[in-house]
Amino acid sequence: HVQLVESGGGSVQAGGSLRLSCSASGYTTSTACMGWFRQAPGKVREGVASIDVDGREYAAESVKGRFTISHDSAKNTLYLQMDSLKSEDTAMYYCALRRRRCAGSHWYLSAGYNHWGQGTQVTVS
């Protein structure tokens, strides 16, 4: 049974930083594509960033240069360091796991991921 648990969300002023964590159990995350998605009220869920089994990273244009995805295989944990936060980053952030390599240029498609966390809220004012 795969379980993903996010933490680290909260409220922050514009320009501030937050670090999200996603602790995984029931699957060895070093053999999976791991990603962060977000969904704001009234909007579709969008891919934020993903990291592949070989460490290759993917990120949405809107977060490049501000957000950094990383993975600690020893802890089976995924991270998202978010700097220079903007009000438009406000959303529920979800951790996702794909039971194979990332889908290349289609990494951002939520349908390609098999397991999801419950989400953690990020509010930027």
All heavy atoms as an XYZ file, in Angstrom:
948
protein
N       0.858     -1.193      0.000
C       0.000      0.000      0.000
C       0.884      1.229      0.000
O       1.623      1.491      0.931
C      -0.896     -0.009      1.234
C      -1.723      1.220      1.376
N      -2.707      1.557      0.471
C      -1.722      2.203      2.296
C      -3.268      2.701      0.838
N      -2.696      3.108      1.942
N       0.787      2.010     -1.060
C       1.595      3.217     -1.194
C       0.906      4.373     -0.487
O      -0.288      4.609     -0.667
C       1.817      3.575     -2.674
C       2.613      4.876     -2.796
C       2.526      2.446     -3.402
N       1.672      5.076      0.308
C       1.135      6.246      0.998
C       2.100      7.410      0.842
O       3.309      7.261      1.031
C       0.918      5.945      2.480
C       0.167      7.029      3.223
C      -0.223      6.612      4.630
O       0.312      5.653      5.174
N      -1.154      7.332      5.224
N       1.544      8.569      0.486
C       2.314      9.797      0.336
C       1.748     10.839      1.296
O       0.535     11.090      1.281
C       2.238     10.328     -1.097
C       2.670      9.366     -2.207
C       2.398      9.980     -3.574
C       4.137      9.002     -2.074
N       2.611     11.432      2.098
C       2.150     12.402      3.088
C       2.944     13.697      2.927
O       4.165     13.710      3.141
C       2.299     11.863      4.520
C       1.817     12.907      5.522
C       1.526     10.564      4.685
N       2.237     14.761      2.544
C       2.883     16.062      2.369
C       2.889     16.845      3.681
O       2.014     16.670      4.532
C       2.160     16.906      1.310
C       2.053     16.284     -0.063
C       0.740     15.599     -0.306
O       0.105     15.165      0.688
O       0.308     15.479     -1.467
N       3.851     17.732      3.790
C       3.916     18.647      4.922
C       4.710     19.881      4.493
O       5.340     19.881      3.440
C       4.574     17.981      6.132
O       5.903     17.598      5.824
N       4.633     20.913      5.327
C       5.432     22.106      5.072
C       4.682     23.286      4.497
O       5.252     24.369      4.328
N       3.412     23.095      4.193
C       2.628     24.209      3.683
C       2.362     25.242      4.764
O       2.653     25.024      5.940
N       1.811     26.376      4.354
C       1.493     27.418      5.305
C       1.218     28.732      4.612
O       1.042     28.777      3.384
N       1.193     29.787      5.387
C       0.953     31.128      4.863
C       2.253     31.916      4.910
O       2.975     31.876      5.908
C      -0.116     31.831      5.693
O      -1.352     31.171      5.586
N       2.519     32.635      3.846
C       3.757     33.398      3.755
C       3.505     34.649      2.934
O       2.597     34.685      2.086
C       4.871     32.534      3.124
C       4.522     32.156      1.697
C       6.221     33.198      3.221
N       4.284     35.668      3.178
C       4.167     36.889      2.390
C       4.875     36.721      1.055
O       5.799     35.906      0.917
C       4.759     38.060      3.153
C       3.953     38.464      4.378
C       4.464     39.755      5.007
O       5.612     40.134      4.834
N       3.575     40.433      5.730
N       4.437     37.491      0.091
C       5.071     37.472     -1.226
C       6.565     37.760     -1.087
O       6.973     38.624     -0.304
C       4.414     38.501     -2.136
N       7.355     36.990     -1.809
C       8.807     37.109     -1.719
C       9.433     36.133     -0.737
O      10.658     35.967     -0.718
N       8.593     35.495      0.058
C       9.079     34.562      1.052
C       9.332     33.175      0.494
O       9.230     32.942     -0.722
N       9.666     32.258      1.395
C      10.022     30.890      1.007
C       9.292     29.867      1.865
O       8.942     30.142      3.012
C      11.531     30.669      1.167
O      12.278     31.534      0.342
N       9.092     28.705      1.269
C       8.566     27.548      1.971
C       9.242     26.307      1.412
O       9.648     26.290      0.245
C       7.049     27.412      1.798
C       6.144     28.322      2.598
C       4.689     28.139      2.152
C       6.274     28.065      4.095
N       9.320     25.272      2.231
C       9.852     23.991      1.772
C       8.826     22.911      2.053
O       8.495     22.655      3.218
C      11.165     23.664      2.475
C      11.870     22.442      1.913
C      12.967     21.987      2.846
N      13.872     21.026      2.219
C      14.620     20.165      2.894
N      14.582     20.160      4.218
N      15.435     19.342      2.263
N       8.353     22.301      1.001
C       7.408     21.215      1.130
C       8.154     19.880      1.179
O       9.180     19.715      0.522
C       6.418     21.204     -0.030
C       5.638     22.490     -0.290
C       4.638     22.261     -1.423
C       4.948     22.982      0.960
N       7.593     18.946      1.937
C       8.141     17.596      2.008
C       7.050     16.595      1.686
O       5.871     16.836      1.971
C       8.692     17.309      3.405
O       9.736     18.190      3.744
N       7.444     15.487      1.115
C       6.522     14.394      0.826
C       7.195     13.103      1.253
O       8.161     12.667      0.621
C       6.171     14.356     -0.650
S       5.225     12.895     -1.157
N       6.683     12.523      2.318
C       7.228     11.279      2.832
C       6.467     10.107      2.231
O       5.226     10.074      2.290
C       7.118     11.252      4.349
O       7.611     10.045      4.876
N       7.187      9.169      1.643
C       6.554      8.045      0.964
C       6.790      6.749      1.725
O       7.855      6.544      2.315
C       7.105      7.913     -0.448
N       5.795      5.891      1.676
C       5.928      4.544      2.229
C       5.246      3.571      1.281
O       4.351      3.947      0.519
C       5.307      4.474      3.623
O       3.929      4.810      3.583
N       5.699      2.328      1.314
C       5.106      1.301      0.476
C       5.670      1.232     -0.933
O       5.219      0.418     -1.745
N       6.654      2.057     -1.224
C       7.265      2.033     -2.556
C       8.631      2.691     -2.461
O       8.800      3.666     -1.728
C       6.395      2.796     -3.565
C       6.681      2.448     -4.999
C       6.015      1.387     -5.616
C       7.614      3.159     -5.753
C       6.264      1.056     -6.927
C       7.873      2.827     -7.064
C       7.203      1.781     -7.646
O       7.459      1.442     -8.959
N       9.578      2.163     -3.214
C      10.915      2.737     -3.227
C      10.952      3.887     -4.227
O      10.942      3.676     -5.438
C      11.967      1.675     -3.612
O      11.884      0.581     -2.705
C      13.365      2.269     -3.569
N      10.979      5.100     -3.713
C      10.815      6.270     -4.577
C      11.974      6.480     -5.541
O      11.822      7.167     -6.550
C      10.627      7.540     -3.735
O      11.742      7.677     -2.838
C       9.336      7.467     -2.931
N      13.121      5.877     -5.257
C      14.261      6.030     -6.172
C      14.018      5.311     -7.498
O      14.755      5.534     -8.462
C      15.541      5.513     -5.521
O      15.411      4.147     -5.202
N      13.004      4.471     -7.560
C      12.658      3.760     -8.793
C      11.423      4.346     -9.463
O      10.869      3.757    -10.389
C      12.418      2.272     -8.512
O      11.272      2.139     -7.657
C      13.619      1.636     -7.849
N      10.986      5.518     -8.991
C       9.765      6.134     -9.497
C      10.013      7.558     -9.969
O      10.999      8.185     -9.582
C       8.700      6.148     -8.406
N       9.109      8.020    -10.787
C       9.053      9.440    -11.107
C       8.218     10.090    -10.007
O       7.099      9.654     -9.743
C       8.407      9.645    -12.468
S       8.021     11.358    -12.869
N       8.771     11.113     -9.368
C       8.058     11.802     -8.292
C       7.779     13.233     -8.721
O       8.644     13.900     -9.298
C       8.896     11.816     -7.016
C       9.251     10.449     -6.476
S       7.804      9.592     -5.828
C       7.329     10.654     -4.476
N       6.585     13.712     -8.390
C       6.239     15.053     -8.831
C       5.432     15.847     -7.829
O       4.858     15.298     -6.890
N       5.424     17.140     -8.068
C       4.570     18.072     -7.317
C       3.569     18.691     -8.285
O       3.942     19.133     -9.381
C       5.403     19.172     -6.678
C       6.237     18.726     -5.517
C       7.560     18.418     -5.516
C       5.777     18.519     -4.173
N       7.966     18.038     -4.269
C       6.889     18.089     -3.413
C       4.543     18.656     -3.534
C       6.813     17.798     -2.048
C       4.461     18.361     -2.184
C       5.586     17.942     -1.454
N       2.337     18.733     -7.861
C       1.263     19.370     -8.602
C       0.583     20.374     -7.684
O       0.724     20.310     -6.472
C       0.241     18.327     -9.075
C       0.751     17.452    -10.195
C       1.684     16.464     -9.954
C       0.285     17.620    -11.491
C       2.168     15.668    -10.988
C       0.743     16.830    -12.526
C       1.690     15.855    -12.279
N      -0.174     21.272     -8.281
C      -0.929     22.212     -7.463
C      -2.270     22.503     -8.118
O      -2.432     22.383     -9.328
C      -0.151     23.501     -7.252
C       0.086     24.327     -8.507
C       0.995     25.510     -8.196
N       1.228     26.357     -9.367
C       2.089     27.374     -9.395
N       2.803     27.672     -8.297
N       2.232     28.095    -10.487
N      -3.207     22.886     -7.273
C      -4.537     23.216     -7.773
C      -5.087     24.378     -6.969
O      -5.241     24.285     -5.743
C      -5.473     22.011     -7.683
C      -6.810     22.243     -8.343
C      -7.601     20.957     -8.519
O      -7.328     19.935     -7.893
N      -8.580     20.983     -9.409
N      -5.361     25.457     -7.672
C      -5.984     26.626     -7.056
C      -7.495     26.527     -7.226
O      -7.980     25.833     -8.138
C      -5.449     27.896     -7.704
N      -8.265     27.189     -6.380
C      -9.721     27.139     -6.490
C     -10.200     27.551     -7.880
O      -9.776     28.578     -8.417
C     -10.183     28.136     -5.430
C      -9.096     28.144     -4.428
C      -7.830     27.971     -5.216
N     -11.049     26.715     -8.472
C     -11.599     27.021     -9.785
C     -10.672     26.751    -10.947
O     -11.021     27.046    -12.099
N      -9.513     26.182    -10.675
C      -8.548     25.907    -11.740
C      -8.229     24.425    -11.806
O      -8.457     23.688    -10.846
C      -7.265     26.717    -11.515
C      -7.465     28.220    -11.629
C      -6.150     28.938    -11.606
C      -6.333     30.442    -11.812
N      -5.021     31.161    -11.832
N      -7.698     23.996    -12.939
C      -7.329     22.598    -13.085
C      -6.004     22.346    -12.373
O      -5.216     23.268    -12.152
C      -7.206     22.210    -14.572
C      -8.553     22.384    -15.266
C      -6.131     23.021    -15.275
N      -5.796     21.081    -12.029
C      -4.537     20.715    -11.390
C      -3.407     20.840    -12.411
O      -3.531     20.391    -13.549
C      -4.627     19.293    -10.855
C      -3.447     18.876    -10.015
C      -3.690     17.539     -9.341
N      -4.799     17.621     -8.395
C      -5.126     16.645     -7.537
N      -4.414     15.526     -7.528
N      -6.139     16.775     -6.729
N      -2.307     21.437    -12.006
C      -1.196     21.640    -12.929
C       0.105     21.079    -12.359
O       0.320     21.091    -11.141
C      -1.015     23.123    -13.251
C      -0.655     23.997    -12.076
C      -0.310     25.418    -12.474
O      -0.201     25.694    -13.680
O      -0.142     26.252    -11.568
N       0.946     20.602    -13.256
C       2.238     20.104    -12.848
C       3.168     21.237    -12.484
O       3.248     22.228    -13.209
N       3.854     21.092    -11.369
C       4.802     22.101    -10.911
C       6.227     21.660    -11.237
O       6.981     22.395    -11.873
C       4.653     22.341     -9.400
C       5.713     23.309     -8.904
C       3.251     22.842     -9.072
N       6.579     20.474    -10.805
C       7.919     19.949    -11.060
C       7.923     18.450    -10.817
O       7.138     17.943    -10.009
C       8.957     20.629    -10.175
N       8.803     17.751    -11.525
C       8.982     16.321    -11.320
C      10.454     15.983    -11.382
O      11.252     16.728    -11.978
C       8.220     15.508    -12.377
O       6.836     15.546    -12.145
N      10.799     14.857    -10.785
C      12.169     14.386    -10.822
C      12.166     12.912    -11.168
O      11.377     12.134    -10.610
C      12.900     14.672     -9.488
C      14.376     14.312     -9.576
C      12.221     13.980     -8.311
C      15.215     14.896     -8.445
N      13.036     12.521    -12.104
C      13.042     11.170    -12.628
C      14.013     10.284    -11.848
O      14.775     10.774    -10.988
C      13.430     11.198    -14.107
C      12.753     10.114    -14.905
O      12.303      9.112    -14.304
O      12.669     10.241    -16.146
N      14.010      9.008    -12.167
C      14.854      8.039    -11.463
C      16.336      8.339    -11.636
O      17.150      7.987    -10.783
C      14.545      6.603    -11.919
C      13.117      6.231    -11.569
C      14.777      6.440    -13.404
N      16.682      9.003    -12.742
C      18.094      9.325    -12.984
C      18.445     10.736    -12.516
O      19.538     11.230    -12.788
C      18.427      9.170    -14.467
C      17.565     10.068    -15.348
O      16.712     10.806    -14.825
O      17.749     10.025    -16.582
N      17.487     11.380    -11.837
C      17.719     12.714    -11.327
C      17.340     13.839    -12.265
O      17.425     15.019    -11.892
N      16.921     13.498    -13.480
C      16.516     14.548    -14.406
C      15.306     15.279    -13.841
O      14.376     14.662    -13.335
C      16.181     13.971    -15.778
C      15.765     15.035    -16.779
C      15.588     14.481    -18.170
N      15.184     15.550    -19.104
C      15.033     15.380    -20.405
N      15.248     14.185    -20.946
N      14.678     16.388    -21.176
N      15.329     16.583    -13.961
C      14.266     17.408    -13.387
C      13.438     18.064    -14.489
O      13.947     18.409    -15.556
C      14.876     18.486    -12.487
C      15.664     17.931    -11.310
C      16.395     18.983    -10.529
O      16.077     20.180    -10.696
O      17.293     18.624     -9.743
N      12.181     18.217    -14.182
C      11.251     18.922    -15.057
C      10.552     19.986    -14.207
O      10.285     19.764    -13.038
C      10.200     17.970    -15.625
C      10.765     16.796    -16.386
C      11.143     15.631    -15.725
C      10.923     16.848    -17.768
C      11.660     14.550    -16.418
C      11.445     15.765    -18.473
C      11.804     14.622    -17.785
O      12.315     13.551    -18.473
N      10.262     21.133    -14.810
C       9.579     22.185    -14.065
C       8.739     23.022    -15.005
O       9.093     23.226    -16.169
C      10.583     23.079    -13.345
N       7.646     23.510    -14.473
C       6.803     24.423    -15.227
C       7.529     25.752    -15.425
O       8.297     26.178    -14.554
C       5.493     24.641    -14.477
N       7.268     26.387    -16.543
C       7.921     27.664    -16.835
C       7.649     28.697    -15.752
O       8.507     29.514    -15.431
C       7.444     28.187    -18.188
C       8.002     27.439    -19.388
C       9.511     27.555    -19.494
O      10.059     28.633    -19.167
O      10.153     26.566    -19.898
N       6.468     28.642    -15.178
C       6.061     29.633    -14.183
C       6.864     29.554    -12.889
O       6.860     30.501    -12.098
C       4.572     29.477    -13.873
O       4.306     28.192    -13.362
N       7.555     28.429    -12.665
C       8.305     28.274    -11.413
C       9.805     28.139    -11.615
O      10.560     28.092    -10.640
C       7.780     27.075    -10.588
C       6.275     27.203    -10.356
C       8.128     25.753    -11.252
N      10.236     28.037    -12.855
C      11.668     27.894    -13.125
C      12.440     29.068    -12.540
O      12.052     30.217    -12.680
C      11.912     27.782    -14.627
C      11.612     26.405    -15.188
C      11.953     26.315    -16.670
C      11.686     24.918    -17.197
N      11.968     24.802    -18.655
N      13.532     28.752    -11.870
C      14.342     29.794    -11.249
C      13.888     30.163     -9.853
O      14.598     30.885     -9.141
N      12.709     29.671     -9.458
C      12.189     29.972     -8.122
C      11.985     28.723     -7.275
O      12.211     28.748     -6.061
C      10.857     30.719     -8.231
C      10.927     32.034     -8.980
C       9.621     32.813     -8.864
N       8.480     32.094     -9.433
C       7.389     31.762     -8.752
N       7.285     32.072     -7.473
N       6.387     31.123     -9.354
N      11.543     27.641     -7.900
C      11.279     26.397     -7.179
C      12.347     25.361     -7.534
O      12.793     25.289     -8.685
C       9.924     25.827     -7.569
C       8.738     26.617     -7.093
C       8.874     27.874     -6.535
C       7.464     26.094     -7.217
C       7.767     28.596     -6.106
C       6.344     26.800     -6.787
C       6.501     28.049     -6.242
N      12.703     24.548     -6.547
C      13.680     23.484     -6.763
C      13.141     22.182     -6.199
O      12.788     22.122     -5.019
C      15.022     23.819     -6.082
O      15.505     25.074     -6.561
C      16.046     22.736     -6.379
N      13.108     21.162     -7.037
C      12.667     19.844     -6.596
C      13.896     19.007     -6.270
O      14.925     19.109     -6.932
C      11.786     19.161     -7.673
C      11.135     17.900     -7.116
C      12.593     18.880     -8.936
C      10.080     17.303     -8.041
N      13.781     18.205     -5.223
C      14.876     17.318     -4.860
C      14.323     16.063     -4.204
O      13.154     16.027     -3.797
C      15.875     18.030     -3.934
O      15.252     18.399     -2.723
N      15.187     15.076     -4.101
C      14.752     13.783     -3.587
C      15.849     13.174     -2.730
O      17.016     13.183     -3.113
C      14.423     12.860     -4.779
C      14.125     11.457     -4.401
N      14.958     10.406     -4.706
C      13.079     10.929     -3.725
C      14.427      9.298     -4.239
N      13.291      9.581     -3.650
N      15.479     12.691     -1.571
C      16.399     12.004     -0.679
C      16.002     10.530     -0.666
O      15.026     10.161     -0.011
C      16.329     12.612      0.722
C      17.379     12.039      1.667
O      17.802     10.877      1.472
O      17.765     12.754      2.606
N      16.745      9.720     -1.397
C      16.373      8.309     -1.519
C      16.521      7.566     -0.201
O      15.770      6.633      0.083
C      17.200      7.631     -2.608
O      18.580      7.756     -2.332
N      17.471      7.981      0.616
C      17.670      7.317      1.909
C      16.458      7.512      2.822
O      16.120      6.636      3.609
C      18.934      7.848      2.577
N      15.832      8.663      2.698
C      14.654      8.957      3.514
C      13.348      8.686      2.772
O      12.267      8.859      3.346
C      14.691     10.421      3.961
C      15.852     10.758      4.888
C      15.792     12.214      5.319
C      16.921     12.543      6.280
N      16.882     13.962      6.725
N      13.469      8.309      1.491
C      12.262      8.069      0.683
C      11.354      9.301      0.697
O      10.126      9.195      0.833
C      11.493      6.844      1.195
C      11.090      5.903      0.076
O      11.766      5.796     -0.944
N       9.979      5.217      0.249
N      11.981     10.454      0.574
C      11.259     11.712      0.718
C      11.549     12.657     -0.442
O      12.693     12.755     -0.887
C      11.639     12.393      2.047
O      11.273     11.527      3.139
C      10.907     13.719      2.228
N      10.508     13.315     -0.877
C      10.585     14.300     -1.954
C      10.425     15.686     -1.350
O       9.674     15.865     -0.386
C       9.459     14.048     -2.963
C       9.350     14.971     -4.164
C      10.476     14.666     -5.152
C       7.992     14.799     -4.836
N      11.134     16.654     -1.932
C      11.066     18.022     -1.423
C      10.743     18.999     -2.553
O      11.006     18.726     -3.722
C      12.392     18.438     -0.793
C      12.835     17.563      0.349
C      13.761     16.545      0.151
C      12.320     17.752      1.633
C      14.174     15.735      1.188
C      12.728     16.941      2.681
C      13.654     15.936      2.458
O      14.051     15.135      3.498
N      10.194     20.145     -2.166
C      10.028     21.254     -3.101
C      10.396     22.522     -2.347
O       9.669     22.946     -1.448
C       8.598     21.343     -3.633
C       8.381     22.423     -4.693
C       9.115     22.044     -5.990
C       6.896     22.626     -4.980
N      11.529     23.094     -2.697
C      11.951     24.369     -2.125
C      11.356     25.474     -2.979
O      11.613     25.539     -4.176
C      13.476     24.481     -2.116
C      14.002     25.814     -1.594
C      13.702     26.040     -0.128
O      13.836     25.127      0.683
N      13.302     27.259      0.215
N      10.575     26.326     -2.352
C       9.876     27.385     -3.071
C      10.381     28.734     -2.569
O      10.202     29.072     -1.394
C       8.367     27.269     -2.864
C       7.811     25.908     -3.254
S       6.011     25.851     -3.187
C       5.748     26.066     -1.428
N      11.019     29.475     -3.430
C      11.549     30.798     -3.107
C      10.846     31.851     -3.954
O      10.214     31.547     -4.958
C      13.056     30.840     -3.356
C      13.820     29.853     -2.501
O      13.512     29.736     -1.304
O      14.726     29.177     -3.036
N      10.994     33.094     -3.536
C      10.393     34.220     -4.273
C       8.931     33.957     -4.588
O       8.475     34.123     -5.724
C      11.173     34.478     -5.569
O      12.534     34.747     -5.296
N       8.217     33.536     -3.580
C       6.823     33.164     -3.776
C       5.975     34.362     -4.194
O       6.212     35.502     -3.763
C       6.269     32.536     -2.504
C       6.695     31.076     -2.290
C       6.514     30.664     -0.844
C       5.907     30.157     -3.212
N       4.997     34.069     -5.031
C       4.071     35.086     -5.535
C       2.651     34.704     -5.146
O       2.370     33.539     -4.851
C       4.183     35.168     -7.058
C       5.576     35.418     -7.596
C       5.579     35.372     -9.116
C       6.979     35.606     -9.676
N       6.990     35.530    -11.163
N       1.771     35.652     -5.208
C       0.370     35.384     -4.846
C      -0.228     34.314     -5.755
O      -1.053     33.517     -5.308
C      -0.451     36.665     -4.920
O      -0.376     37.234     -6.217
N       0.214     34.272     -7.002
C      -0.322     33.273     -7.931
C       0.171     31.868     -7.635
O      -0.273     30.908     -8.275
C       0.003     33.653     -9.379
C       1.455     33.981     -9.639
C       1.716     35.476     -9.635
O       1.211     36.170     -8.721
O       2.428     35.952    -10.552
N       1.079     31.705     -6.688
C       1.501     30.368     -6.259
C       0.548     29.784     -5.227
O       0.698     28.613     -4.843
C       2.914     30.420     -5.662
C       3.971     30.833     -6.671
O       3.903     30.352     -7.823
O       4.846     31.639     -6.307
N      -0.398     30.565     -4.775
C      -1.371     30.082     -3.796
C      -2.178     28.932     -4.372
O      -2.789     29.058     -5.441
C      -2.318     31.224     -3.380
O      -1.571     32.222     -2.688
C      -3.429     30.702     -2.480
N      -2.160     27.798     -3.679
C      -2.851     26.598     -4.158
C      -2.679     25.480     -3.141
O      -1.892     25.597     -2.200
C      -2.270     26.153     -5.500
N      -3.415     24.402     -3.378
C      -3.162     23.156     -2.666
C      -2.077     22.436     -3.456
O      -2.199     22.279     -4.680
C      -4.432     22.317     -2.582
C      -4.273     21.054     -1.761
S      -4.130     21.390     -0.002
C      -5.867     21.677      0.380
N      -1.048     21.996     -2.779
C       0.068     21.314     -3.425
C       0.006     19.824     -3.104
O      -0.129     19.432     -1.937
C       1.391     21.917     -2.953
C       1.708     23.222     -3.627
C       0.983     24.362     -3.312
C       2.700     23.314     -4.587
C       1.247     25.576     -3.948
C       2.978     24.510     -5.228
C       2.246     25.636     -4.905
O       2.505     26.838     -5.532
N       0.137     19.023     -4.158
C       0.049     17.576     -4.033
C       1.335     16.907     -4.485
O       1.942     17.308     -5.490
C      -1.090     17.028     -4.891
C      -2.459     17.540     -4.523
C      -2.980     18.690     -5.109
C      -3.239     16.869     -3.579
C      -4.240     19.156     -4.776
C      -4.496     17.323     -3.244
C      -4.991     18.479     -3.844
O      -6.243     18.935     -3.507
N       1.699     15.869     -3.772
C       2.805     15.007     -4.154
C       2.231     13.837     -4.951
O       1.134     13.347     -4.639
C       3.481     14.513     -2.874
S       4.752     13.262     -3.090
N       2.960     13.404     -5.971
C       2.489     12.308     -6.809
C       3.626     11.362     -7.157
O       4.781     11.784     -7.261
C       1.857     12.852     -8.083
N       3.272     10.109     -7.353
C       4.252      9.077     -7.687
C       3.793      8.323     -8.937
O       2.631      7.912     -9.033
C       4.405      8.114     -6.504
C       5.436      6.984     -6.602
C       5.936      6.604     -5.220
C       4.885      5.750     -7.312
N       4.711      8.135     -9.844
C       4.472      7.369    -11.071
C       5.357      6.131    -11.009
O       6.566      6.239    -10.823
C       4.829      8.221    -12.284
C       4.801      7.528    -13.638
C       5.211      8.514    -14.711
N       5.523      7.897    -15.983
C       4.665      7.731    -16.974
N       3.412      8.118    -16.831
N       5.045      7.159    -18.100
N       4.747      4.962    -11.182
C       5.467      3.715    -10.985
C       6.410      3.356    -12.123
O       6.606      2.186    -12.439
C       4.464      2.579    -10.788
C       3.786      2.580     -9.436
C       2.727      1.483     -9.384
N       2.193      1.303     -8.053
C       2.591      0.391     -7.203
N       3.571     -0.436     -7.537
N       2.041      0.278     -6.012
N       6.965      4.332    -12.756
C       7.959      4.133    -13.806
C       8.610      5.488    -14.046
O       8.357      6.448    -13.322
C       7.322      3.591    -15.074
C       6.034      4.269    -15.478
C       5.391      3.574    -16.652
N       4.032      4.037    -16.890
C       3.313      3.746    -17.962
N       3.822      2.972    -18.910
N       2.092      4.190    -18.120
N       9.412      5.567    -15.095
C      10.087      6.812    -15.374
C       9.100      7.901    -15.769
O       7.983      7.640    -16.201
C      11.105      6.600    -16.489
C      12.189      5.611    -16.125
C      13.370      5.749    -17.026
N      13.956      7.099    -16.915
C      15.199      7.386    -17.254
N      15.988      6.443    -17.720
N      15.653      8.616    -17.153
N       9.553      9.127    -15.598
C       8.713     10.250    -15.992
C       8.422     10.172    -17.489
O       9.209      9.620    -18.258
C       9.415     11.588    -15.698
S       9.623     11.963    -13.947
N       7.306     10.747    -17.884
C       6.855     10.651    -19.272
C       7.463     11.712    -20.165
O       6.791     12.224    -21.063
C       5.332     10.741    -19.295
N       8.709     12.065    -19.953
C       9.385     13.017    -20.812
C       8.658     14.345    -20.881
O       8.325     14.937    -19.861
N       8.394     14.780    -22.094
C       7.753     16.078    -22.292
C       6.332     16.118    -21.742
O       5.743     17.195    -21.636
C       7.745     16.437    -23.778
O       7.036     15.467    -24.521
N       5.768     14.973    -21.404
C       4.417     14.906    -20.831
C       4.433     14.682    -19.332
O       3.447     14.220    -18.762
C       3.614     13.799    -21.529
C       3.372     14.074    -22.973
N       3.894     13.272    -23.970
C       2.692     15.064    -23.603
C       3.526     13.748    -25.153
N       2.810     14.832    -24.962
N       5.524     15.035    -18.702
C       5.682     14.821    -17.265
C       4.586     15.495    -16.455
O       4.293     15.083    -15.342
C       7.043     15.369    -16.801
C       7.131     16.867    -16.937
C       7.561     17.564    -18.025
C       6.729     17.849    -15.975
N       7.443     18.907    -17.804
C       6.949     19.118    -16.561
C       6.208     17.777    -14.690
C       6.677     20.305    -15.880
C       5.931     18.958    -14.010
C       6.165     20.209    -14.609
N       4.027     16.558    -16.981
C       3.090     17.400    -16.247
C       1.658     16.865    -16.238
O       0.776     17.442    -15.599
C       3.091     18.803    -16.868
C       2.684     18.800    -18.317
C       1.347     18.968    -18.679
C       3.621     18.573    -19.326
C       0.973     18.936    -20.005
C       3.252     18.535    -20.644
C       1.926     18.719    -20.987
O       1.557     18.670    -22.298
N       1.405     15.783    -16.976
C       0.044     15.243    -17.053
C      -0.275     14.428    -15.805
O       0.341     13.402    -15.547
C      -0.105     14.386    -18.301
C       0.041     15.134    -19.629
C      -0.051     14.156    -20.795
C      -0.990     16.232    -19.745
N      -1.262     14.871    -15.059
C      -1.597     14.218    -13.800
C      -2.071     12.787    -13.996
O      -1.892     11.943    -13.115
C      -2.652     15.025    -13.050
O      -3.826     15.166    -13.817
N      -2.656     12.493    -15.146
C      -3.156     11.139    -15.412
C      -2.031     10.109    -15.457
O      -2.287      8.908    -15.342
C      -3.927     11.122    -16.720
N      -0.805     10.560    -15.613
C       0.315      9.634    -15.695
C       0.845      9.173    -14.352
O       1.772      8.365    -14.302
N       0.276      9.666    -13.265
C       0.754      9.340    -11.929
C      -0.228      8.405    -11.238
O      -1.447      8.558    -11.342
C       0.961     10.620    -11.116
C       2.108     11.447    -11.677
C       1.924     12.211    -12.818
C       3.368     11.418    -11.091
C       2.974     12.940    -13.373
C       4.421     12.145    -11.627
C       4.218     12.894    -12.766
O       5.267     13.607    -13.302
N       0.319      7.439    -10.508
C      -0.491      6.358     -9.944
C      -0.966      6.630     -8.512
O      -1.988      6.079     -8.090
C       0.319      5.059     -9.942
C       0.883      4.726    -11.312
O       2.055      4.950    -11.580
N       0.038      4.214    -12.188
N      -0.199      7.417     -7.773
C      -0.524      7.615     -6.363
C      -0.391      9.094     -6.003
O       0.487      9.790     -6.539
C       0.407      6.791     -5.474
C       0.392      5.321     -5.796
N      -0.609      4.478     -5.359
C       1.236      4.560     -6.532
C      -0.371      3.261     -5.801
N       0.733      3.282     -6.524
N      -1.249      9.523     -5.092
C      -1.317     10.940     -4.702
C      -1.391     11.094     -3.194
O      -1.979     10.252     -2.498
C      -2.554     11.599     -5.317
C      -2.481     11.654     -6.807
C      -2.805     10.655     -7.685
C      -2.028     12.756     -7.596
N      -2.585     11.081     -8.974
C      -2.116     12.366     -8.951
C      -1.575     14.041     -7.304
C      -1.750     13.220    -10.001
C      -1.227     14.888     -8.339
C      -1.307     14.475     -9.678
N      -0.813     12.183     -2.722
C      -0.968     12.540     -1.333
C      -2.254     13.318     -1.127
O      -2.992     13.588     -2.071
N      -2.486     13.719      0.107
C      -3.727     14.414      0.444
C      -3.634     15.918      0.223
O      -4.641     16.612      0.221
C      -4.114     14.139      1.904
C      -3.394     14.994      2.946
C      -1.922     14.679      3.094
O      -1.425     13.661      2.611
N      -1.196     15.561      3.775
N      -2.426     16.416      0.044
C      -2.222     17.830     -0.252
C      -1.849     18.659      0.965
O      -2.170     18.309      2.107
N      -1.168     19.761      0.700
C      -0.823     20.729      1.737
C      -1.044     22.124      1.155
O      -0.649     22.408      0.025
C       0.628     20.535      2.234
O       0.889     21.412      3.334
C       1.653     20.787      1.143
N      -1.695     22.980      1.926
C      -2.090     24.290      1.432
C      -0.944     25.290      1.526
O      -0.271     25.392      2.557
C      -3.290     24.825      2.224
C      -3.744     26.204      1.833
C      -4.349     26.257      0.436
O      -5.039     25.330      0.012
N      -4.091     27.340     -0.294
N      -0.747     26.027      0.450
C       0.217     27.132      0.416
C      -0.553     28.400      0.086
O      -1.258     28.465     -0.924
C       1.316     26.889     -0.638
C       2.185     28.129     -0.803
C       2.164     25.688     -0.245
N      -0.424     29.393      0.942
C      -1.101     30.666      0.738
C      -0.071     31.783      0.766
O       0.674     31.929      1.734
C      -2.158     30.910      1.825
O      -3.098     29.830      1.817
C      -2.900     32.224      1.570
N      -0.042     32.572     -0.308
C       0.910     33.671     -0.434
C       0.126     34.981     -0.523
O      -0.730     35.133     -1.393
C       1.805     33.500     -1.670
C       2.876     34.598     -1.711
C       2.458     32.133     -1.676
N       0.418     35.885      0.380
C      -0.334     37.145      0.395
C       0.584     38.342      0.238
O       1.808     38.200      0.333
C      -1.121     37.268      1.695
O      -0.236     37.211      2.798
